Every structure is written in C-alpha cells, then in structure tokens.
Amino acid sequence: MSSASNPKPVVTGYPAAAAPSPAGGAAYPYPAPPPHAAPYYPAPYPNGAAPPPASYGAPFRPNTLFLRRLLAVAIAFFLLIGLVILILWLVLRPRLPVFAVSSASVSAFNLSAPQQLLSSDFDLALSVSNPNHKMGIYYDRLVAAVLYGSDTIAETNLPPFYQGKGNATTIRARLVAAAEYVDADVAKGITADRGRGDGTVNFYVRVLALVRFRARAWRTRWHVMRVYCDHVPVGFKNGTATVGSLVAPPKQCQVNL
C-alpha cells in the first residue's frame, strides 16, 4: 500500500518543538520575562508642601504615664513639706536674738604711727538675749572682731553654745593684737581721736556665727548671722594712755540673718 493511503498516526503528549529564535540563535527554554513597567512619578503635593515622612512603625517609648505620676507625687511631697514649714514658722514666729556690748576695755594699747604698728588687748562682754518663748537657739562657729573704720585690728574665735527660750547669756571675748600692721589712715585717725579733749576712740565690733532655731523636735537649717555694733566709744585719759574703757551705756547692736 502506498504512503498516501496509510498516513502515520500523530503521537500526542509531548511538547512541541520550540520555534527557532528570530535572530537565528538558540531557543530560550523558559518563558520570556515580562517587559519593564513604565516608571512612576507621584503627583506633586499642592502648594509645594513636602510629603509626610515614611512610617516604619511606632517608635519605642518608655512608660510616660508612670514618669508623670512619679513627678506629680514628688512635686506634691515637696509642696507639702514647704507648707508644713511655713505653718510652723508662722505659728512659732522665730525672732532674732538681741546683742549688745555691755562692757569694753583695752589695755597694753600702743600705737607707733611712723611704723604703723598697733598692739592692744581688748576685753569685751557681749550680752545675748533670746526673745523667743517657744524656741531655743544654737550658736556655732562664732567669730568676733574689733575694727577701726573698715580695718580689722584683732579677732578671735568663740566657743559654741545653746541658748534656751527666753534666756539671756553673756559672752566674754578677748582679742589681742601684737604689733599688727595698720593702714596709714587708721594710725592717723586713732592718734587724732586720742589727742582730743575726751580722748574717745570709736571702735566697731563684729560677730559672725551660724545659728539654728529649735522648738522641741523641729529644727531649722543653719543660717548665717551677722552682728554689727557700730561706734563703740572707748575713752583714753590722754594721747599716750595705754588703758581705756567703755564710756557709754551698753551699745545695742544690729543683727541680720
């Protein structure tokens, strides 16, 4: 029989052969990749506004509510303490102590004006009164000084003490100057004062201390107290006398805190 009357059966189930490449090259075994998409340009924001920043999730933050509550509690605590101190202060009404120079004397007073050297031995009695009837006063780190004008002649440290409520105390202070150099104006001023008719020289007494008020279990913090006793008159018999004493009633002092 001829081939035209008996055609060959077609076998199915096998892929057809790939078509040859248009350029005549080897066949591509996989489907061709899709074409590149056209570039995307977002529309500009109106009025030239900048776009919002990209969000990468909520940032990590501490527990701000706890911190706020802690801060509120701390502020309330300090306000309460301040209110209690204010109420105590208003109820107790602490008053400053009262100072006065009750007596003053000087011996071995020798001034060499040409060399501007001064030697002296001052003996002072300071009366201290506590006007508070509900509070005592602690005194610490006391320093007393004798000055002429603004120049210190002699100074000394005094022992600390406690003064009960409503009490009065006398402090003795001895201040010695041994051939201390003084300013020329100081030497001229003292010489001129001693040469006058009454021979009175006005000295200045200063006291510096730390004080604390106490009412039972309540105590204040330490405060710096300054005492100013101006124009304390010490009389000499003449311009060469080496001994002098207070020639006026007790000299009241000004106290600052």
C-alpha positions in Angstrom: 0.0 0.0 0.0 1.2 3.5 -0.7 2.0 6.0 2.0 -0.7 8.3 0.8 -3.4 5.8 1.6 -1.9 4.9 5.1 -0.9 8.1 6.9 1.3 7.9 10.1 -0.6 8.3 13.3 0.1 11.6 15.2 1.5 11.0 18.7 0.3 13.4 21.4 1.5 14.1 24.9 4.9 15.6 24.0 5.6 19.3 23.8 6.0 20.7 20.5 9.5 21.8 19.5 10.2 25.4 20.2 10.2 27.8 17.4 13.6 28.9 16.3 14.8 32.3 17.6 14.0 35.1 15.1 17.6 36.1 15.2 18.7 32.6 14.4 20.1 31.9 17.9 19.4 29.0 20.4 15.9 28.5 21.7 15.0 30.1 25.1 13.9 27.2 27.4 11.8 29.4 29.8 9.0 31.9 29.1 10.3 35.3 28.4 10.3 37.8 31.3 7.6 40.5 31.2 8.6 43.9 29.9 9.8 46.5 32.3 7.0 48.6 33.7 6.9 52.3 32.9 8.5 54.5 35.7 6.0 56.0 38.2 6.3 59.6 39.2 3.8 60.6 42.0 1.9 63.8 41.6 3.4 66.8 43.5 1.7 68.0 46.7 -0.3 71.2 46.4 1.4 74.5 47.2 4.8 72.9 47.3 4.1 71.0 50.6 6.5 68.3 51.5 5.2 64.7 51.7 4.8 63.2 55.2 7.8 61.1 56.3 7.6 57.4 55.8 6.3 55.5 58.8 8.4 52.5 59.9 6.2 51.6 62.8 5.6 53.2 66.2 8.9 54.2 67.9 9.8 52.6 71.3 8.8 54.9 74.2 9.1 54.4 77.9 6.1 54.4 80.1 5.5 58.2 80.2 2.4 57.7 82.3 4.4 56.2 85.2 7.0 59.0 84.9 4.3 61.7 85.0 2.7 60.2 88.1 6.1 59.9 89.8 6.9 63.5 89.1 3.5 64.6 90.3 4.0 62.7 93.6 7.4 64.2 94.1 6.1 67.8 93.5 3.2 67.2 95.9 5.6 65.9 98.5 7.9 68.9 98.4 4.9 71.3 98.4 3.5 69.5 101.5 6.9 69.8 103.3 7.1 73.5 102.4 3.6 74.1 103.6 4.3 72.4 106.9 7.5 74.5 107.4 5.6 77.7 106.6 2.8 76.9 109.1 5.3 76.1 111.8 7.2 79.3 111.0 4.0 81.4 111.2 2.9 79.7 114.5 6.3 79.9 116.2 7.3 83.3 114.7 11.0 83.0 115.4 12.7 86.3 116.3 16.4 87.2 116.0 18.5 87.3 119.2 19.4 90.7 120.7 23.1 91.6 121.0 24.7 94.5 123.0 28.2 95.4 124.1 27.7 95.6 127.8 31.4 96.4 128.6 34.6 97.0 126.8 38.1 97.7 128.0 41.5 97.9 126.4 44.9 97.5 127.9 48.5 97.5 126.6 47.4 99.8 123.9 50.4 101.0 122.0 50.4 102.7 118.6 53.6 103.5 116.7 52.3 105.9 114.0 55.6 106.1 112.0 55.8 102.3 111.7 52.0 101.9 111.6 52.2 99.1 114.2 49.5 98.6 116.8 49.4 96.4 119.9 46.3 96.1 122.0 44.4 93.8 124.4 40.6 94.1 124.1 38.3 92.6 126.7 34.6 92.6 125.6 31.4 91.4 127.2 28.6 90.8 124.8 25.1 90.3 126.3 22.9 88.0 124.2 19.2 87.6 124.7 16.8 85.1 123.2 13.4 86.8 122.8 11.7 83.6 121.7 9.5 82.0 124.3 8.9 78.8 122.2 12.3 78.3 120.6 15.9 77.8 121.6 18.9 78.9 119.6 22.1 77.1 118.7 25.2 79.2 118.1 28.2 77.7 116.3 31.4 78.9 114.6 31.4 82.3 116.3 34.0 84.8 115.3 34.3 88.2 117.0 36.4 91.1 115.7 37.3 94.7 116.6 37.7 97.2 113.8 38.6 100.8 113.4 36.6 102.1 110.4 36.8 99.2 107.9 40.2 97.8 109.1 40.3 94.8 111.4 42.5 95.3 114.4 42.0 92.0 116.2 39.8 89.0 116.0 39.2 85.7 117.8 37.0 82.6 117.8 34.3 82.0 120.4 33.0 78.7 121.7 29.6 77.4 120.5 26.7 77.3 122.9 23.0 76.7 123.2 20.6 79.4 124.5 17.2 78.3 125.9 14.0 80.0 125.1 13.7 83.4 126.8 17.2 83.2 128.3 20.0 85.8 128.4 23.7 85.0 128.1 26.9 86.9 128.5 29.8 86.1 126.1 33.3 87.1 127.1 35.7 87.8 124.2 39.4 88.6 124.4 41.0 90.0 121.3 44.8 90.6 121.2 46.8 92.4 118.5 50.6 92.1 118.8 52.4 94.7 116.7 49.8 94.4 113.9 50.4 96.5 110.8 47.6 99.0 110.2 46.8 101.3 107.4 48.2 104.9 107.5 44.7 106.4 107.7 43.9 104.1 110.7 47.1 105.2 112.5 46.3 108.9 111.9 42.7 108.6 112.9 43.4 106.8 116.2 46.1 109.3 117.0 43.8 112.2 116.3 40.9 110.8 118.3 43.1 110.1 121.4 44.5 113.7 121.2 41.1 115.3 121.5 39.7 116.6 124.8 37.8 113.5 125.8 40.2 111.0 124.3 37.4 108.9 122.9 38.1 106.4 120.1 35.1 104.8 118.3 35.7 101.2 117.6 33.5 98.7 115.7 32.6 95.2 116.9 31.5 92.5 114.6 30.3 89.0 115.3 29.7 86.3 112.7 28.1 82.9 113.6 25.9 80.1 112.4 22.6 79.8 114.2 19.8 77.3 114.2 16.4 77.6 115.9 14.8 74.7 117.8 11.3 74.1 119.0 11.1 70.6 120.6 11.7 68.1 117.7 11.5 70.7 115.0 14.8 72.4 114.0 15.5 74.9 111.2 18.5 74.7 109.0 21.7 76.6 109.8 21.6 80.3 109.0 24.5 82.8 108.8 24.0 85.5 111.4 25.9 88.9 111.3 26.1 91.3 114.2 27.1 94.9 113.8 28.0 97.0 116.8 29.0 100.4 115.5 30.6 103.4 117.3 31.6 101.6 120.5 33.3 104.5 122.4 36.4 103.7 124.4 37.8 106.6 126.3 41.6 107.2 127.0 42.8 109.8 129.5 45.2 111.3 127.1 47.0 110.7 123.9 49.6 108.4 125.5 47.4 106.4 127.8 47.6 102.6 127.3 44.3 101.8 129.1 40.8 102.7 128.1 37.2 101.6 128.8 33.7 102.0 127.6 32.4 105.5 128.3 28.7 105.0 127.4 25.8 102.7 128.4 25.7 99.2 126.8 25.8 99.6 123.0 23.0 98.0 121.2 23.9 96.0 118.0 22.1 95.3 114.8 21.5 91.6 113.9 21.0 90.4 110.4 20.1 86.9 109.3 
